[in-house]
Amino acid sequence: MVWPLFQQKPNIPSDGSPGSFAYKRARTYHPGVDLYCDEEQEVVAIEDGTVVNVCVFTGPEATPPSPWWNETWGVLVEGESGVIGYCELKPIFYIKKGFKLKKGDMIGRIIPVLKRDKGNGTTMLHFELYLKGSRDHADWHHDEPQPVELCDPTPLLRKISNG
């Protein structure tokens, strides 16, 4: 069986570990889940939806800038589960705002986000989940409550992992 996001079934980080949702980092809480995988791995939609945003996600040109990481992109897709962020990849050329995706359609390929390997590799899918109607990625600082539109994607990942 092919796992819904990509060919290999990734390790979903346990709560409280690096890469897990809400993990406390140097400046912010982690707003998604990191699924380590191979470079050039194809990422596909887990459900039907409409692309609502495509933006630079990491690197010097990202908002906010993160020059300590390589430049990657994020694709936000609104569907049944809410708005899913498929991030730290390079989207296929035709993925633009308003594009309709079907479950299993390719969104892009994984590219290195980390400039150096910290023990898990330099490539991952950063997976986010937001309430319907969201159009931007959340930036969750230590002195702020969790953004109301930001949801923990871990239960959704476990559901598709077991289904």
N, C-alpha and C positions, 0 to 999 in steps of 0.2 A: 504494500500500500504506500502511496505517496502522501507524505504529510501535507496538509492543506497550504502551508506557507511556502515550503520549499522541499526539496528531495529528502533531505535528512531530517530526522526528528530531533529537534534541539533539546538541550537541557534547560528546563524552566527553573530559574534561580529560586531558591527557597526564601521565604520572607526574612528580611533582615540581613541578607547577604548582598555583596556588591552585585549590581545589575538588577536587583529586585526593585519593585515599585516602592517609592518613598524612602529609599536608602539615603541616609544623610551623607552628602558629599561636602567638599571644601566650601562651596558658596551656596549650593542649592540642595533641595531634595530631588531625587531622581523621579521624573514624571512618567516613566514608562518601565518596560522590562527589556533587558538586553538578552538576545538569543544569539550566542556565538555560532558562527557558521563559516563556510568556506568563501573565499573571495570569488567573485563572478557567479555565485549561487543565484539562481533565478528566484525572485519573490513574486508570488501570485496572490490575488485577492482571495480572502477567506469567505466572502459573500458578495452578492450583487451590490452595486453602489455607484455613486456619482463622485467624481473627483471635485473637491471643493477648494483645494489649495495645493500648489506645488511651489516649494521655496528652498532656498539654501538653508540647510539645517545646522551644519557645523562648519567651522573654518573662519578665516578672517572676514569674509563677506556676510556671515550669518548675522541675524538679529536675535539676541545680542552677539557681538563678535566672540569667537572662541578660537584664537589663532594657535592655541596649543593642540588643536585637532586638525586633521585634513578636511578639505571641503567635501561635504556630502549633501544630499538633498532629502527632503521630507515630502511625502505625498499624503494628504488627508482625504479620506474617502468616506462619504456619508452613506450608511446602509442601515440594515435592520438593527444591528447592535449599537448604533450610535455613529460617531465619527472616529474612524480608525486611522492612526498615524503609522505609516510604514516609513521608517526613517533610517538614515545612514546608508543610503543606496544611491544609485544613479538611475533615474527613471528612463524608461524607453522613450524615444523621441516623440511619440504621439500622445503621451500622457500629459494632458493639459486640463485646466479648470473646465468643468462641464462635461468631460469625457465620461461615458457610461461604461462601467466594468461589469462583467459577469464573474461569478465565482470561478476561480481557476485561471482567469486572464492574467497574463504577465504584467507586472507593474514596473519592474526594473531588476537590476543586478546589484549585489552587494559589492561595495568597494571599501578599501581600508579607511577607517575613521581615525584610529590611533596611529600616532607617528612612531611609537615604539611598543613592542610587545610587553605587557605587564604580567604575562603568564597564561592568558587565555587566547592569545592571538590578537590580531589588529582589526578583525572584521566581525561585524555582528549586525543583526537586524534589531534596531531600537523600535519597540512596538508600544504604541500609546492608544488610549481610549478616552473619548470625550462624549459629553451629552450631545444629542442631535442639535443642530444649529450652530455648533462651534465651527470656527473657520481658521483659527490660529493655534499654534503650539503654546502651551503654558510654560512660564518661567516661575518656579516655585522657590522663593527665597526662605532662608531659615526663620526670619522674623515675621513671616506671613502665614496665615492659615492655608490649608490646601485649597487651591482654586475650585470653586463650586462646579465648574464644567469638566474638571479632570476626574476621571474614574480609574480605579485599579484594573488593569487589563488581565491580571493573573487568572481570575476565574474563567474568562473567555478563552484564554490560551489553554487552560486545563480541559475545558469542555471540548475544544476542537482536537486536542491531543488524544483524548479518550474516545472521540467519535469517529 
